[in-house]
Amino acid sequence: MTPDRNAAPALTFFAELSVAVGAPIDVGPTPEGHRRIVPIIGGTFNGPQINGKVLSGGADHQILRSRELTELDARYALETDAGQRIYVHNTALRHGTAEDIECLNRGEEVAPERIYFRCWPRLTTSAPELAWLNNQLAVGTGERHPGRVVVRVFLID
C-alpha cells in the first residue's frame, strides 16, 4: 500500500516535564520587544520509558511581542535516572488576553485552557542509548503555573 502523502504525521507521547522556574529578570523594552529572562532552577520529567530531573542552570529568554503574545526560547538540560543527559532547546509561543498574560507575568495562576501555549522542543544528547533523539522532531503543549512550567512533549513519527 502506498502511504498517503497528505496524511498528518502521528504523534507519540515522550514525557511530561515539570520545570521549576525562579523570579524573572526584567530587562525591559528593547528594539526587539520587552525582554525577560526566567531562570530554570530544577524540576522533574516522566514518560513511559524515561524519567529523571531537570538540571538547574538553564533559562527561558522571553520577548513580549505585544500585550497578548510572548515568544519563548528556553535552553536547559535533563538528566535521566540512569545519568544520561539531554539538551533541550525549546522555542514556543504563548498567547492570551492582555489581562491573562499580565497575570502570568506577575506569577499568578491562570487557567491553562485560557492560554495558547505551543512549543517545538529540540532534544539532543551524547548518550548512545538515546542517540535516536538526535534524529527526531517534537512538538508540545505548555502550561505556566506559579513557580513552574509544565511541558508535554510529543515526538513526531
CORGIJO-V818817 format. One line per field, one symbol per residue. ss: DSSP state (2 for helix, 1 for strand, 0 for the rest). phi: phi as a letter, one per 20 degrees, with the letter a starting at -180 (. if undefined). psi: psi as a letter, one per 40 degrees, with the letter a starting at -180 (. if undefined). Layout:
ss=???
phi=???
psi=???
//
This chain:
ss=0000000000111111111111111111110011111111111111000011110001111111000011111111111100001111111111100222222220000002220111111111100222222220011111111001111111110
phi=.efffefffedcfdaddddfceffeefofcgepfdccdfddqpcbbbgcbbrceefoebdedcefbfdccedcdcacdcffenfdcedcddbcccafgfffffgfenefcggfececcbcfddcbdfgfdggffdddbcadccecgnacdcddceef
psi=hhiheeiiiiihhdihhhhhiahihhdahideihiihhhheaaiihidehiaihiieaihhihgdaeehhhighhiiihideeiihhhhhhihhiaiddddddddeeihhhdeehhhiighhhiiehddedddeeiiiiiiihhiheihhhhhhih.
//
